[in-house]
């Protein structure tokens, strides 16, 4: 039971990291697209 509780507790920060990474990736992608459009 303790291992399961620890697993559930560890899932939350990992999910938050995934959400932050996806948002950061989308922001970087939009910025890169803008740079490409400006360069062309």
C-alpha contacts under 8 A as a table, 3 or more apart, distances in Angstrom:
res1	aa1	res2	aa2	distance
1	X	4	X	5.15
1	X	5	X	6.23
2	X	5	X	5.08
2	X	6	X	6.18
3	X	6	X	5.09
3	X	7	X	6.10
4	X	7	X	4.97
4	X	8	X	6.21
5	X	8	X	5.18
5	X	9	X	6.15
6	X	9	X	4.97
6	X	10	X	6.07
7	X	10	X	5.07
7	X	11	X	6.20
8	X	11	X	5.13
8	X	12	X	7.07
9	X	12	X	5.97
9	X	13	X	7.79
10	X	13	X	5.98
10	X	14	X	6.55
11	X	14	X	5.22
11	X	15	X	6.05
12	X	15	X	5.12
12	X	16	X	6.24
13	X	16	X	4.94
13	X	17	X	6.09
14	X	17	X	4.99
14	X	18	X	6.18
15	X	18	X	4.99
15	X	19	X	6.21
16	X	19	X	5.11
16	X	20	X	6.14
17	X	20	X	5.09
17	X	21	X	5.96
18	X	21	X	5.04
18	X	22	X	6.08
19	X	22	X	5.15
19	X	23	X	6.20
20	X	23	X	5.13
20	X	24	X	6.02
21	X	24	X	5.02
21	X	25	X	5.92
22	X	25	X	5.01
22	X	26	X	6.13
23	X	26	X	5.13
23	X	27	X	6.19
24	X	27	X	5.07
24	X	28	X	6.09
25	X	28	X	5.09
25	X	29	X	5.99
26	X	29	X	4.99
26	X	30	X	6.20
27	X	30	X	5.21
27	X	31	X	6.20
28	X	31	X	5.03
28	X	32	X	6.01
29	X	32	X	5.06
29	X	33	X	6.13
30	X	33	X	5.06
30	X	34	X	6.19
31	X	34	X	5.06
31	X	35	X	6.20
32	X	35	X	5.03
32	X	36	X	6.13
33	X	36	X	5.03
33	X	37	X	6.10
34	X	37	X	5.05
34	X	38	X	6.07
35	X	38	X	5.05
35	X	39	X	6.02
36	X	39	X	5.04
36	X	40	X	6.15
37	X	40	X	5.21
